[in-house]
C-alpha cells in the first residue's frame, strides 16, 4: 500500500506539473492573441505596432516551456508525448522570435503571419497536453478501481513512463 500511495503521489505531482504547464501555455496563447490583434490593427490603420520585446519574451517563455516538458511523464501514445509537445513549443518560440524581428523591421504583415502561426502552434501544444492529462486521469482512476494485486504492475508502468523522453 505504501508503494502504491507513493506512486499515486508521484503521479499526482506530475499531473500538477502538467496542469501548471497547460496554464502557462494558455496564458502565452492569450498574450499571443492580443499581440496578433494589435498587429492587425497597426497594419490596417498605420498605428504604432506593439512592442517587439513583448513578442520576443513570449518566444523565450515558449522555449523555457519546451525545456520543462522533458521532465514530464507524458505518454508516448499521446501523439508523440513529451517530445512532440517540446517540438511544438520550440516551433512556437521560433515563430514568435521571427515575429519579433519583423516587428522591429516594421514588416507588420509578416509579423502577423508568424504570430498567427505561433498562436496555432500553441493551440496544438495545449490540445496535446490536455489529451495527456486526460490519459493520465484515466490511468489513475483505473488504478484506483483495480484489485490490490495490480498495484505493483501499475506502479511499474507509471515509473516506466516517467522515464520516457
N, C-alpha and C positions, 0 to 999 in steps of 0.2 A: 504493500500500500504506500509506503514511503517513496519508493521509486516512481510509482505512477503519479503521486502527488507532485514530486519534483519535476517529472516530465510534463505534467499538466501546467505547473508554474512556469517552466521554460517556454511552453507553447503559448501561454497567456502573455508572457513577456515579449515574445517575437510578434504575437498578434498586436500588442500595444505599439511596438515599433512600426509595424506596417501601417497601423491606423494613423500614427503621427506623420509618417512619410506621406500617406494619402492626403492628410490635411495640408501638409506643406505644398504638395503638387497642386491641390485645389486652390490654395492661396496664390501660387505662381500663375495658375491659369486665369484667375480673376484679374491679377495685375496685368497679364499679357493682353487680355481682352480690353482692358481700359486703355493701355498703350496703343492698341490697334485702332480703337475709336478715335483717340487723339490724333494718330497719324492720318486716318481717313479724313477727319475734319480739317487738319492742317493742309492736306493735299488739295482738298476741294476749294478751300477759301483763302489759300495763301497766308494762313496764320502761322504763328511761331510753332515749330514742331516740338514734340515732347523731348525731354532730356535723353540724350544718348546714354548718359550714365545710368539712368533707371533701367534701360534695356540691357546694358552690359551687366548690371547687378543681377538681373533675372538669369542671364546666362551663367554667371558664376554660381548662383544658387542651384540651378539645374545640374551643373557639373558636380557640385557637392552632393546633391541628392543621388546622382549616379554612383558616386563612391559609397554612399551609405547602403545602397541596395546589395552590395556584395556580401554583407554580413547577415542578410535576411534569409530565412529558410523558405523561400518561395518555391513551390513545387515546379519541377521542370515540365510537368504536364500542363501547366498553365501558360500556354502559348510561349514556351521557352523559359519561363521562370525568371529568376533574378537577373540572369544575363540579358534577356530580352528587355526587361524593364530598364536596366542600366543603359542599354544601347539606345532606347527611346529618349532617355533623359540626356544622354550625351548629344544625341541629334538635336534635341530642343536647345541645348546650350549652344551648339554650333550655329543654329539658325538665329538665335537671339543675339549672338555675337555679330553675325553678319548684318542683322537689322540695325544694331548699334552703329556699325561702321557706315551703313547707308544713311542713317540719320545725320551723322557727322558730316557726310558728303552732301547733304541736302537732297539725296535721291529718295524722296519720300515714297514714291510708288514702289520701288524695290524694297524699301524698309518695311512697308506694309505687307508686301508679299511674304517676306521672310518671317515677319511677326505672325502672320496668319498661319503659315506652315508650322511655326513653333507652337502656336496655340493648338493646332490639330495634333501635333506630336504629344503635347502634354495631356490632351484629352485621351489619346491612346494609352499613355502611361497610366493615367488614373483608372481607365477601364480594366487594364491588365491587373493592376493592384487590387481593385475591387473584386475581380474574379478570384485572385489568390486568397484574399480574405474570406470569401465565401467558401472556398475549398477547405481552408483551414478550419473554419467554423463547423463544416460538415464532419470533418475528421474528428474534431473534439467532441461533437455531440454523439457521434457513433461510438467513440471510445467510452463515453460515459454510460452507454446503453449495453455494452458487451459484458459478458461474464468476466470475473476476476482473472481467469486463466489467460485471457487475451491481453492483459495489461503489459506483460513483458514484450509481446510482439509489437504492440502499438508504440511502446517506449522506444524500442529498437528502430522502428520505422521513423518516428519523429526525430530521433537522434541522427539517423542516416540523412534525412532531408535537410537537417540543419547544417550539414557539412557540404551540401551541394554548392557548386559555384555557378 
